[in-house]
Amino acid sequence: MNLSNFGMDTITLAGTLEMKLEASRSAGFSQLMLWAKDLVNYPGGLEAAVRLVRESGIRVTGIQVMRDYEGLSGTLHDYKVDIAKSMLQICQAVGSPLLMVCSSTSKHASGDLDKIARDLAKLATLAVPLGVRVGFEALSWGRNVSEYEVAWEAVERADHANLGVVIDSFHMLANGAAYDTVDLIPWSKIAMVQLSDFMWREIRSSEERLETARHLRVFPGEGEHSVELSDLVRRLDRAGYRGDYSFEVFNDDYLQMAPDLVAQRARRSAKWVTDQVLRRSLQIRGATL
């Protein structure tokens, strides 16, 4: 494993899209997770944003995030399918191999796992002609799917080659999840692994869960759950996972720092994962630690 397996998320970095791309590249990263709003809100327009990303040489890890998609019916379902088609087109335009879908929080969404699986399979089918894969992530506050095991069960039931599950360490830590079954998921069905930590051992309320998730995450190696994160990454590695790790770190403090300084923190985190967790040497091209 080398630095090409790791990337940041634009949600972690302050500044313009140009600044985020440059900070990532200067720190030695070759990939970056983008949000659709990074592109559609770009001052020069979507086409200019796509051109900027493609000319930067940075590989797009994936596009965030399709919300409240699965389990709906009628006109609400049709509306969300239409939104999903637009996001898939953005993925295709910018060369993203993955559209992230997080589990629904809508009170209108059915908890019928077969219905959820059918909806996910439908989206995965729509993504095939565009060369995009769909990854389904369990939010720890999801209404019907809040645990990675249930997200995997939905993906397994969907039985679609273009659909995988997203493993997110924050939501697992927030739920106090056991990792006993994570290595039973076929590595080829893991679409993405997102890594982050936080600074206290337990989350004690739903309000604290949301506050921590959206404002107070830190990079792996900086928080209070290094043992659990090490266990997770080692299990995935032993099971054969060799895909991307994205540092999805929502942190208001980092947004008050220069993006290149935050990118250096991310690089130290990548070194922690490889050197301390996987006991490997981190190979970095064009950058020195």
Secondary structure as UniProt FT lines:
FT   HELIX           3..5
FT   STRAND          6..9
FT   HELIX           10..12
FT   HELIX           17..26
FT   TURN            27..28
FT   STRAND          31..35
FT   HELIX           36..40
FT   TURN            43..44
FT   HELIX           46..56
FT   STRAND          59..66
FT   TURN            70..71
FT   HELIX           74..94
FT   STRAND          98..102
FT   TURN            107..108
FT   HELIX           113..127
FT   HELIX           128..130
FT   STRAND          133..137
FT   TURN            140..141
FT   HELIX           148..158
FT   TURN            161..162
FT   STRAND          163..168
FT   HELIX           169..175
FT   TURN            180..181
FT   HELIX           182..184
FT   HELIX           187..189
FT   STRAND          190..195
FT   HELIX           206..215
FT   TURN            220..221
FT   HELIX           226..238
FT   TURN            239..240
FT   STRAND          245..247
FT   TURN            252..253
FT   HELIX           254..256
FT   HELIX           259..271
FT   HELIX           272..277
//
